Amino acid sequence: MSEQLYQAMAQSIIDGDADEAERLAKEAIQAGIDPLEAINQGFVVGVNQVGDAFSCGDAFLPELVMAGEAMKTAVNTLEPEMARRGTSRQMLGKVVLGTIHGDIHDIGKTLVGTMLAASGFQVFDLGVDVPVTALVEKALEVGADIIGVSSLLTTTMVRQRDVVEALDDMGLRPRVKVMVGGAPVTREWVAEIGADGYSEDAIGAVKVARALVEK
């Protein structure tokens, strides 16, 4: 019974069907299934499949966005039951995210946040047009492992360097890692500013984040 349910959960994420994911999450609660098992053996399997398909070019951005939203819905539905049971997902780490000051591009950064949360990170998304000081202060406040800074403009990309330098000045490096992303960002730029990682897409960002917290 639960095996079929887990398969259906995975499929709801692959289909990007948030309503079905919510329905299955509620069904799992009624059936007395451990919500953590529902996440790890059901929904996360679907996230991983969509991620692999995206990496191979067999799935595209809209499918990734819909899968992320379905995953978010499933986890939100299961969270009250997890709280009631006193169980919680093992958090891989804490990530503060934001699109840098002067830049209001949101979709890529939001998707990265959704996929990180789906993969077991605690995400603090500060939104767009975020000053360097706000990113650093939030990281200090929550004890973040990683700050993720997005920029889609070459004019605002230079402020990613400011984040690295601000953390350096406060003696928070290398404890707090810096991930950067956005269309103009390259590996050369990452090396130049002394950041710790970069990815071209949300699935890659999850892999980079995992690697950074494991170091």
N, C-alpha and C positions, 0 to 999 in steps of 0.2 A: 504493500500500500504506500508506504512512505517513499519507496524507490520511484514509483510512478509520479508521486507528488513532486519529488526533487527534480525529475526530468521536466515536468510541466513548469516548474519554477525557472529552470534554466532557459526553457523555450520562451517564457514570457519576457525574459530579458533580451534574448536574441531577436524576438519580434518587436521589441521596444514598446510592449503593451503594458503601460503603467496600471490600468484598471485591472487587468488579469493578474499582474504581480501582486497588487493589493488584495485581490480576492483570494489568491493562493496563500498569501501570508496569514490572512484571517482564518483560512481553512486549517492551516498548520497549528495555529493557536488553539482552535477548537478541538483538534485531534490530540492535543497535549504534546506535540512535537517540540523539542528543545529549539527555541528560536535561533540560537547560535548554529545549531546543526542545519536548520533551514537555510540560513545565510551561506554557510560554508559549503554544504553539500548540494545546495540547490541554486540559489541566485548567483553566487560568485562564479560557479561553473559557466553560467551564461555570459557573465561579464568577460571572463577569460576567453571564451570562444569568439565573442565579438571583437575583442582586442586582437586576437590572433588573426582573424579575418581582415581586420583593418590594416594590420602590419603587412599582410600579404597583398593588399590591394583588392581583396574580395568584398570588403565592406567600405562604406564611405562615411563622411562626416555626419550627415543627418542620422544615419543608423547608430552611430556612436553616441550622438546627443540623446536620441530616444532611449537607447539602452541605459545610459547614465541616469536619465530621469526615472525610468522604471525601477532601477536599482535603488534610487533614493526613496521612492515611494514604498518599496518593500521594506527597507530598513526602518523607515519612519513608522510603518505599521507594526513592526515587530518590537520596536524599542520599549513601549510600555510593558510588554510581557517580559522583556529582558530585565527591566527595572524591578518588576514584581518578583521575579525569581532571584534577583540579586546577581545575575550573570551579566557580564559585559564582554564585548569583543576585545580581543587582544589588540591594543593599539600599537601600530608599528612606529608611530612617532607623531610629532605635532608640526604642522606646516602653516605658516602665515603667508597668505597670498595677496597680491594686489597688482593692478595695472598702474604703472608709475605716473607720478604727477605730470599733468599736461597731456595725458593720453586717455581717451575714453573708450578704447576697444575692450569689449567685454566677453565675447562668445568663447574664444579660445581659453581664456583664463578661467571662466566659469566651468567649462568642460573639464579642464585639468582638476579643478577643485572637486567636481562630482566624482571623477574617476579615482582620485586619491582617497576620497571618503569611502567610496565603494570598496576600495582595496584595503581598508583598515587604518587609514591615517585620520587623525583628528585635524580638521581644516578650519582655519580662521580666515575667511575671505573678506578683505577690507574693501572690495569693490574696485572702482576705477578712480583715476586722478588722485592717487594716494601719495602724499609726501613721504620722502625718505624717512624722516623722523617718526612718522606714524608707524611705518613698517617695523622699524627698529624697536620702538617703544612697546609695540604689541608683542614682538618676539620675546622681549625681556619679561613682560607681564605674564605670558603663558608658559615661558620656558620652552620656546620653540626649538626644534632641531634644525629646521630648514626655513628660509625665507624664499618664496618664489616670486620673481618679479617679471611681469610681462610688459612688453612694449612693441607696438606695431609701427612706430615712426622712427626714422633715423634721428630725428631731432630730439626725441625723448629717450632714445636708447642710451645716450651718454649717462643718464641718471642711474642706470643700473650699476655703473662704476661707483657712484656715490654711496650706494647701499653697502657695497663691499668695504669701501673706505670708512664709512661710519661705524661698521662693526669692528673693523681693525682698530679704530681710534678708541673704542670702548673696551678693547681687550676681549671681545667675544668670539674672535676667530681663533682657531678653526672649529670651535665647539658648535657655533651656528653656521650651517652650510648655506650657500647661496646658489639657487637654481635660477637661470634666466631663460626667457623664451620670447617668441614673437618673430614675425616674418623677416626682419632685417638681421636677426641674430645669427652669428656663425660660430663655429668652433674656435676660429681665430680670435674672435671678439671675446669669447669666454676666457681664453688663455690670457689675452691682453689685460683684462680687468681683474683676473685672479679669482673668477667665480669657480664653483665646484662642479657644475653640471649644466647641461642644456638639452632640450629635446625639441624636435620639430612638431610633435603631436602629443596628445593627452596620454596615449598608451605608453609612449616612450618616456613621458614624464614620470609615470608610475614606476617604471623600471629604474630610472635614474634615482628617484627618491628612495626606493628600497635599497639600492646599492649604497647611497650616501648614509643612511641610518645604520647599515650593517658594518660600515667601516669602523 
